[in-house]
Structure formats: structure tokens, C-alpha cells
């Protein structure tokens, strides 16, 4: 099956080729991606105070949060024709007492559940910048957490990530189908205009999965099979920056959530089968082969029957 997949791949240079060395490839890829993404988040933060923020206080705040019903400020989608009202920045974490920070964290998550239309770069500029700054604050807060995330907090985090990431992928129009096979090497990748927000959401998800404060036994209720399948669907994105992040995030999920490992391997294999026998077109095959190669390299000998 691997030969069939490789034969159907377009011949184009792989940006991640230098890291395909089995088990060590993923760790080095993760390190470089995380470093690179951290720089990107920092560079995009503008005037946001990106200093480390106090972490979650799970003992003092966990019970308090269950009693609060946070208002939904806006609909989760904002299209080009609608006007945005009452979308205002929330206070900084450093401006509220420790006992209120978890509630503020959830309010900021809800604020970031509004998805803006980036096809028109002139619309909602103020609101887009407020959301970008809020996302950066959320990443900083998550990174500096010093207590286990409560189930309610994890549910809200995954909800925000899902609303922002899981979307219908756009593809480039094919003007000349006959020449399509010959133009693959010359074709420019499609860059998602919403990437200034998406990159920070991906960084948030990556740090959530990698955080020692994330309890896998609780988090698996929200990072479930449906969530994994929708992440795998995003590998067909034409934006190589998104596929690079997805590769790192999925491998981190595979490492942290042992219960999902057989499901992830089977789901990737199913994508390969569809690629070979049905679609013959998928943008993320190279990244998935790299993930699967690293997974196989980590199998212990003698091999288990499931492997």
C-alpha cells in the first residue's frame, strides 16, 4: 500500500524531508515547529502584554465556575454582511484578582468563539484585532498554568478550538482539468487568509495537549474520536502551514491519549485507502506518511498483533 501511495504523490520537494528519521523526527519536528510558532505568536501580538500570567487555581475556582452561566456575546459566525456589535476587549488577567481569573479565562474563550470573515480584509478590523490579542492572552495563560485544568475549563477550551478550526476547506479553482496533472509542480499553495487567527488557535491546542496540567483521562471526553476525525479532515488543507501544525498536534495527541492510538492508526489507513482507490487527490498524504512512519518506528519488538 505504501508503494501505491508514493506512486500517486506529485513529485515536489518536501519541506519536512530532513526530519524523516523515524522516532527522532517527531520530537525535532515538534521542537522546531513550537519554536517557530512561538515566534509567530509573539510577532503578531503587537501591543499585547505577552508576559507570563498566573496559572489556573483549580482548588479555589473549580466550584465557582459551575454556578456561572456566561453570556453568549455574539453568534459564533460573522459573515461579511453583518455588523458586529458589543464586541469589546475584556480586562487583562493581571487586572483581576486570582479568584476571578478562571472565570475571566472562560469569558475570553467565549469571546474567541466568534469567527470573522477574512475574505474581505477591510471588514471588522477592530474586532479582528481584539480577538487576536485575546487569543494571545489565552495562550500565555494556558502556558503558565500551575494547576490541573477542570473538566468545565477543558470543555470550553475544546469548544473554542472546534469552532475556529473545523470549517469547510477552500480549494483552488481548476480552470483546465486536462493540464492539471502537468501543473502540480508549478501550482502555488493556497494560503488561508484567516491564518493570523488560526495559527494562534493551533498554538493554543498544541500547548493544551502538551501541558502537564491536562489530565488525559478527563480530556479524552472532549478530545474524542469525533474530534480526531475532524482534525484528520483538515489535513486536506491546501495551506502547508496548517498541515505542518496538524502534523505536530496529531502526533502529540497520539502520544498523550493512549486510548486513541488504535483508532488514529486505523483512521489514517482509511484515508490512504480512499486516496488510492477513490479520490487520488489529497493534500496531506506526505504529512500523514511522516506521522505513520514515526509511529511504526516506535513499535516495540516483537510486534503486537494489532501493529
Protein Blocks (a to p, Z undefined) as FASTA:
>chain_A
ZZmmmmmpccdddfklmmmghjmlmmmmmmmmmmmmmmmmmmmnomacfbdcddddfklm
mmmmmmpccddfbafbdcfkbccehiacdddfklpcfklmmmmmmmmmmmmmpccdfkbm
kgoklmmmmmmmmmmmmmmmmmmpcbdcdfklmmmmmmmmmmmmmccddddddfblmlmm
mmmmmpccdddfklmmmmmmmmmmmmmmmpmklcfklmmmmmcfklmmmmmmmmmpcblk
lmmmmmmmmmmmmmmmmmlmmmmmmmmmmmmmmmmmmnopafklmmmmmmmmmmmmmpcc
dddfkZZ
